[in-house]
Amino acid sequence: MTILGEHTDYNRGRSIGVATEQRTVVVVEDGAPGTVEVVSSSCGTASTSVAHPSGEAFVVLAASLARAAGVDGVRLTADGDLPVGAGLSSSASYAVAVALALGIEGTPLDVARACQAAERATGSDVGLLDQLVILSAHTGSFVDLDFAGPVVDVLDLHAAIGLSVVDSGERRLVATSAYAARRAECAAAAAVIGPLGLARLADLDRLADPVLARRARHVVSECTRVDAARDALRAGDLGWLGRLLDEGHASLRDDFDASTPSVEAARAELATLPGVVGVRLTGAGFGGCLLVAHDPDADVVPPGRWGSRLTGGAGASVSGAR
């Protein structure tokens, strides 16, 4: 999941992320020739053709990865404890687990790109942020990403930094949210001033459309916040990090129009808890979860809400063998 740097990956910008302790597990077995069957604890059971996949997104994604891996006939059993539609990259975790289970090899970037292509085949035009964090993070670390390269660094997470994720309770899917519209708006702005992740605030003066200027301002300012947050995380400056998270949320809400009344209500609740120094919407937006920066000893998950302390980890694991 993202600490800071939302909607920057597809704009050649910068992000920092961390993996949660939740897992997606995939068991792979031989299946009927030319067919992929998926038995998923959260999505049900479905099968489709490897060569011409159709149907529900979770089985189309698996078939796309089977084709990329050169696998002709497979049965996958998928299970995990990441909430679906909560902005915690459950689809990316599933894609990575399937890719690794099917034997797709290469660098983290190679695997991430295969997963990105598979998600795009389902109608979700995702970037590379979530897959690279899942593939790169380990316990007690955060992942520093520069998508102009891309360049991936894994750095130690200071013990003075407490991070938790808390569910707002509002579900959303990337394919049916305003995510595609925001990508199109960013592309329109970039057609005027160049890649937004490489632009400066002064460049925004060339954008006559005020909506495009706001979308671009979020990306440009978010990249600046990522650079500052990296320093705050390495120094263990919790207060500084909290202020940056609050600024990032305001930008997502006001410039990117990615928040909702339910998210704002949950954020207001969390911000009043003892030990909390910053709260930000995480993920693509339009619902989902909030990232909370807090004193490491504080418990910031209110009764009745799903939440998790961020302790690192790979985010996806693989079980079984073909």
NORKA-V96207 format. One record per backbone hydrogen bond with DSSP energy under -1.0 kcal/mol. CO is the residue of the C=O (numbers start at 0). NH is the residue of the N-H. If there is no record, write none. Layout:
BEGIN
co=CO nh=NH
co=CO nh=NH
END
This chain:
BEGIN
co=0 nh=17
co=3 nh=15
co=7 nh=10
co=7 nh=12
co=8 nh=11
co=10 nh=196
co=12 nh=146
co=14 nh=144
co=15 nh=2
co=15 nh=3
co=16 nh=142
co=18 nh=311
co=22 nh=80
co=23 nh=316
co=24 nh=78
co=25 nh=318
co=26 nh=76
co=28 nh=74
co=31 nh=34
co=33 nh=49
co=34 nh=73
co=35 nh=47
co=36 nh=75
co=37 nh=45
co=38 nh=77
co=39 nh=43
co=43 nh=39
co=45 nh=37
co=47 nh=35
co=55 nh=59
co=56 nh=60
co=57 nh=61
co=58 nh=62
co=59 nh=63
co=60 nh=64
co=61 nh=65
co=62 nh=66
co=63 nh=67
co=64 nh=68
co=65 nh=70
co=72 nh=30
co=73 nh=36
co=74 nh=28
co=75 nh=38
co=76 nh=26
co=77 nh=40
co=78 nh=24
co=84 nh=171
co=85 nh=288
co=88 nh=92
co=89 nh=93
co=90 nh=94
co=91 nh=95
co=92 nh=96
co=93 nh=97
co=94 nh=98
co=95 nh=99
co=96 nh=100
co=97 nh=101
co=98 nh=103
co=99 nh=102
co=106 nh=110
co=107 nh=111
co=108 nh=112
co=109 nh=113
co=110 nh=114
co=111 nh=115
co=112 nh=116
co=113 nh=117
co=114 nh=118
co=115 nh=119
co=116 nh=120
co=118 nh=121
co=118 nh=123
co=119 nh=122
co=123 nh=125
co=127 nh=131
co=128 nh=132
co=129 nh=133
co=130 nh=134
co=131 nh=135
co=132 nh=136
co=137 nh=140
co=139 nh=156
co=141 nh=154
co=142 nh=16
co=143 nh=152
co=144 nh=14
co=145 nh=148
co=145 nh=150
co=150 nh=145
co=152 nh=143
co=154 nh=141
co=157 nh=160
co=161 nh=293
co=162 nh=309
co=163 nh=291
co=164 nh=307
co=165 nh=289
co=169 nh=287
co=177 nh=181
co=178 nh=182
co=179 nh=183
co=180 nh=184
co=181 nh=185
co=182 nh=186
co=183 nh=187
co=184 nh=188
co=185 nh=189
co=186 nh=190
co=188 nh=191
co=188 nh=192
co=189 nh=193
co=194 nh=197
co=195 nh=198
co=199 nh=202
co=200 nh=203
co=201 nh=204
co=202 nh=205
co=203 nh=206
co=208 nh=212
co=209 nh=213
co=210 nh=214
co=211 nh=215
co=212 nh=216
co=213 nh=217
co=214 nh=218
co=215 nh=219
co=216 nh=220
co=217 nh=221
co=218 nh=222
co=219 nh=223
co=220 nh=224
co=221 nh=225
co=222 nh=226
co=223 nh=227
co=224 nh=228
co=225 nh=229
co=226 nh=230
co=227 nh=231
co=228 nh=232
co=229 nh=233
co=230 nh=234
co=231 nh=235
co=231 nh=236
co=235 nh=237
co=236 nh=240
co=237 nh=241
co=238 nh=242
co=239 nh=243
co=240 nh=244
co=241 nh=245
co=242 nh=246
co=243 nh=247
co=244 nh=248
co=245 nh=249
co=246 nh=250
co=247 nh=251
co=248 nh=252
co=249 nh=253
co=250 nh=254
co=250 nh=255
co=251 nh=257
co=257 nh=285
co=259 nh=263
co=260 nh=264
co=261 nh=265
co=262 nh=266
co=263 nh=267
co=264 nh=268
co=265 nh=269
co=266 nh=270
co=269 nh=272
co=272 nh=275
co=274 nh=294
co=277 nh=292
co=279 nh=290
co=287 nh=167
co=288 nh=281
co=289 nh=165
co=290 nh=279
co=291 nh=163
co=292 nh=276
co=292 nh=277
co=293 nh=161
co=294 nh=297
co=301 nh=304
co=305 nh=166
co=307 nh=164
END
